[in-house]
Amino acid sequence: MASVLVTGGNGFIGTHLCQHLHSKGYDVISLDIHHFGEKNWECITADIRDTLQFDGIDYIVHLAAQVSVPRSVENPDETLSVNVDGTESIIRAAEFSSVKKLLFASSAAVYGDSDQVPISENAPLIPQSPYAVSKIVGEELLKRSEIETCSLRFFNIYGPNQSTDGGYAAVIPAFNNAIRNNLPCNIHGDGTQIRDFIHVKDLVRIIGICLEKESMPSEMNVASGTGTSILNLVDTLSELNPEMQQPVFSDSRPGDIHTSVADVSLMQQVISPGKLISLKEGLS
């Protein structure tokens, strides 16, 4: 079977992806700045900004990044260094080693607060944070590469083992952590913000299909295509957790986007992913 290098392989998405690809028979190699615990695949501990060599690697899925929008606003230099210099380093090593395909984890953040709802891949890119800028630059670097590439624009990923670290946690793990600790969910803004949630199991399955496709578009949304407001998310969580407290509200955060829902017609056309996990099922 083919070999796949997953950068950020010890992270939330990376761990799920390595498990999925390993179960499919791929020779999986995880590259991450930290690895914890025993794995059923090879692990390389390195910084993506290092000088790297990928001899014998068929495919790369480049997930490694500084992924927090608020943190990127607080420390833009760090975000641009990891996300831009790191991506350039991965592309350079992939080209030198004649890797067949490189899939890049881009983000819905590249669209900003788009006038399009749902947002298609040809919508204008209006970055509202250094994180979003770093993903746009990463996409441009891929377009200039001599190997086959695709930027997968992830929308809101959720699922088991997602980080709950401090104020940088994504909304679902932050809410779940509050519920577990009998605390109120903290909603930034008025809760009318709309997000497009996709379960990590669907995401990694879609990435696996993309690896098997002979050709891919230069960019592709990866999402459910269904919009859910933060208030509706709280309602769903309260159905599943009847004892949870009423939410509290705080100020919106710099760089946050109000409405983000994907047009997934290109994804449906290119890879035909089939039925996706519903939000209520995924939260259960």
N, C-alpha and C positions, 0 to 999 in steps of 0.2 A: 504494500500500500504506500501511497505518497507520504512524504514528510511535511509537517506543518509546524512552523515556528509561531508561537503566540507571544507577542510582547505584552507586558502587563499580565502575564499568565497567572500571577498569584492574587490578582484583584478579584472583585466581585464578578464581573462578566468573564474575565479570563479563566477563573477556576471552573465556572460552568462550561465554558467553551472547551477547555482542555478535556474535561470529563466527557463531554459529548463526542468530540472528535476521537478520543481514545476508544470509546465504546463502538465507534464506527470502523475501527481498525487502522486509523491513521497512526503513523509514527509521530508522536507529539513531543515538541520541545517547548518548554516555558522559559521565557526570558523576563526576569523581573529584578528590581533592585533589592528585593527581599523575598525569601521563600520560607514558609513555615510548615512543619509537619511532613510526613511521608507522602510521596506522590507516586502514582503508577506510571509516570512519564519522566523523561529527562528534564532537569531544571538547570538553567544557567543563570547565575547571579551576576548581574551587570547593570550599568546605567546605559540607557539608550543613546546617550550622548557620547559614549565611549567609541573608540575605533573597533568595529566589529567585523567578523567574517562568518559567512553563512554557507560554507561548502556543504553540498549535498542536500540543501533545503529546497523543496519544490515550491512551497507556498508560505507566505507570511500574512498573518492577521495582526495588524498593528493597533493594539488597544492602549498601550502605555501612554499616560498623559497626566497632567495636573488637571483634574476634571471639575473642580469647584468654581462656579461663577463668582460667588462672593470673595473667595480667596484670590481669584485672578484680579479683582478690583483692588484688593488690599495690596497685592504683591504682583504687579504685572510683569516685572522682569523675570521672576521665577517661572511664571506661566509661559512666557514667550521662549525662554531658554529650553524648558523641558519639551514643550509642544512643537516648537518650530525647529530648533537645533536638533532635538531628538529625532523628529521625523526625517529631517534631511540626512541624518546619520544612518537611519534604517534604510532609506531609499538608496543611498550610496553603496551600502554593504550588499543590498539585494541586487543591484545592477552588477557589481563586481563579481558576485557569485552566480549570476545568470538564473535568479529565481524566476519561476514561470508566472507568478501572479502575486500581487500585493493588494490586500483589502485593508482600507484605512477607516478607523472609527472616527467619523466626523460627527456633526451634531446639528440638531434643529436650531441651535442657538445662532447659526450662520444667517438665518432668515430675520432675526430680530422680531419686532412687532409688525409682521407683514400685513398688508391690506388684503392679501389673498387668504380666504378661508374656504376650503382647506388649501394648504400650501403645496404647490407643485415644485418640482425640481428647477423649473425655469423662473421662479419668483426672484425678484431682486434680493441681493444679500445686503442686509442692514445690521451689521454687528453692533451690539449694545454693551459689550464687555471685552476685556482683553482675551478672555477664553474664546469667545466667538471669533475674534480676529485671528487667533492662533490656529483655529480650525480652517478658516478660509485660506490662510497662507499654506497650511498643510495640503489642502486640496490642490492649490496651484502648483506646489512642488510635485505632487503626483502626476499632474497633467503633463509636466515637462519630462517625465521619466521615459526611458526607452523600453521598460517592461510593461506588461499589462497590469493596469491598476483600476480600482473602483473605490470611490469615497462613499461609504455607507453613512447616511445622515440619520443617526439614531435619535429617536424622540425619547420619551420618558420611560426608562427601563426600571423594572422593579422585580423583586423576587427574594428567595431565601438567601440569608447571609449577607445582605446589603449593609453597608457601613451606616452606623448611627452616630458617628463621631461629631459631637458638638454642634455648632451652628452651621456646619458645612454639609450635614446630612440631607439627602434628597427627601422629598415630602413624605413619601409612603413609609420609609424606614423611620423617619423622625416621628411620624404619628404613631406607628406601631410601638416604638420605644416608649413614648409617653403613655400609651394605653397599658403596656406591661407594668409600668411603674406607677399606675393609678394617678397620672398627671393629666391636665388638659392639653389637648393638641393646640399648638401655637400656629395660627394662621397669619402669614405675612400679607398685609393688605386686607381687602374686604371679602376675599374668598370667591369672588366671581371669576378669578383667573381660570383659564381653561387649558387643560393638558391632554396629551395623547399618550396613554399608558400602554406599554407592551411588556408582557412577561418575559423574563430572561430565558425561559425554556424555549419560547417561540423565537427569540432573537438568535440564540445559538443554533437552532435548527435552520433558520434562514441563512445564517453565515455558512453553515455546512453546505447548503444547496448552492450558494454563490461560488464556493470553491469548485464545485463540480461543473459549473456552467462554462462552456467554451469561451464565451465572450460576455462582457458586462458593460453597461453604460458607465460613463465617467463618474456620475453621481446618481445615487438612488436613495429615496426615503425608506427608512425601516421603521414601521409604526403599525398601529392597529387601524388607523383611519377614523377612530371614534374619539370625540371630544368629551371630556369629563371636567366639570368645574370642581374646584377644591371643596366647595360646600357640598356638592354631590358625593365627593369622595368621603367626606366626614359622615354623611348620611349612610353610605354603604358600610363603613367601618362600624357605625353605631348599631346597624342591623346585626352584624356579626359579633359585636361586643356590647350587649345591652347595658352593662354596668359602667361604660366609659363616661367620663365627665364631659360637660359642655365645653366647646373650644373657647380659647381666648384669642384676641386679635392684637396684632402689633403692626408697626410700620412696614411698608413695602421695602424690599432690599434693592440697592443699586444694581442695575444690570438685569433684574428680573423682567421677564416678558409676560404680557397679559394673556394673549391667546396663541396657542400653538397646537394646531391640528394638521395632520399630514394628508395630502392627496397620495394615496397608495396605489393608484392605477398602474404606474410604471412597475412597481414591485410585483403586483398581481400578474402583469403581462410577462415580465422577464422570468420570474421563478415560480409562479403559482404555488404560494405557500400553504394553501388549504385553510382549514378552520383554525382560528387563533383562540387562545384562552381568554375568556371574558374576565373583566376586572373583578367581579364578585367571586368567580371561581378561583382566580389567582390570589385573591386576598384571604380565601377561606383556609 
